[in-house]
Amino acid sequence: MSVNYDGGHMLAPDQLLTTTRAVRNRLDLSRPVDSSLIEECLRIALQAPSRANVQPWHWIVVTDPRQRAAVGSWYTRAWRERFEANPDRYPAAAIRSARHLADHIADVPVLVIPCLELEALELPTGNQASLWGSLLPAVWSYMLAARARGLGTAWTTVHLAYEREVSAVLDLPGHIRQAALIPTAHAIGTAFRPARRRPLETVLHLDRWSRSDGGRTEQEGLSAR
Ligand SMILES: Cc1cc2nc3c(=O)[nH]c(=O)nc-3n(C[C@H](O)[C@H](O)[C@H](O)COP(=O)(O)O)c2cc1C
């Protein structure tokens, strides 16, 4: 039985939903994670919705150090190629944190790789919302359940530049596609704060699309329109 906590206090649902952050610097790399804790989080994740309740998901939990090193090397390579080539594209703090994770990914005790089972060998053309939408809510549930148990996670995808290579490491058949890689470890400290986000007023549309710029730059609220 685990506790839903933040520094020893129970986390209310809204608090859990607003303080589940991408944890990179505060992953405890020296503390093993009990496999039963991961299983608990995954059982909760399996309660997520999927199209027609098909549940087209598989979860690869990587803990073997050699497998972590093999997967991690592709992650690090992809991250360096993508971000070090464009260091000015993201805020410095975000880059520092992401670099820290990229440098230590193989040391994270658990790497969870949620996968989508396709009906064919190729992803279909056209809108794939119902396909990925049948897996991604479960991934977020996993991360919330982990946070509720004092674990830190981060949603990552950069390694997908080398999806084929990582699939080979994991022996994944061709119809199994990776959606993300979720490093999971005990969090160092449990207090996390809500993040700054684009204000609701700049992304909310009532009844129809109402801004020509998609709401990215206009700051006025609904009341000003
Ligand atoms: C689809 C997706 C892909 C992401 N890929 C990466 C990644 O490859 N590496 C990484 O360090 N963070 C990655 N992130 C984490 C985001 O950078 C992070 O969620 C965002 O900066 C907001 O931070 P917060 O979750 O702490 O609020 C990804 C997040 C999402 C949702």
The ligand as a Gaussian input file, in Angstrom:
#p B3LYP/6-31G(d) Opt

LIG

0 1
 C        5.657000      14.774000     -26.203000
 C        6.737000      15.219000     -25.238000
 C        8.062000      14.986000     -25.563000
 C        9.078000      15.352000     -24.665000
 N       10.380000      15.013000     -24.955000
 C       11.353000      15.293000     -24.060000
 C       12.676000      14.808000     -24.269000
 O       12.966000      14.121000     -25.243000
 N       13.618000      15.108000     -23.336000
 C       13.328000      15.832000     -22.216000
 O       14.232000      16.065000     -21.406000
 N       12.072000      16.285000     -21.981000
 C       11.085000      16.019000     -22.864000
 N        9.787000      16.405000     -22.608000
 C        9.468000      17.129000     -21.360000
 C        9.072000      18.575000     -21.629000
 O       10.213000      19.302000     -21.974000
 C        8.385000      19.134000     -20.382000
 O        7.213000      18.412000     -20.135000
 C        8.025000      20.599000     -20.570000
 O        9.212000      21.357000     -20.651000
 C        7.185000      21.136000     -19.442000
 O        7.815000      20.902000     -18.213000
 P        6.954000      20.307000     -17.009000
 O        6.410000      18.995000     -17.507000
 O        7.926000      20.119000     -15.884000
 O        5.890000      21.268000     -16.706000
 C        8.758000      16.034000     -23.463000
 C        7.401000      16.251000     -23.150000
 C        6.410000      15.834000     -24.008000
 C        4.949000      16.036000     -23.609000

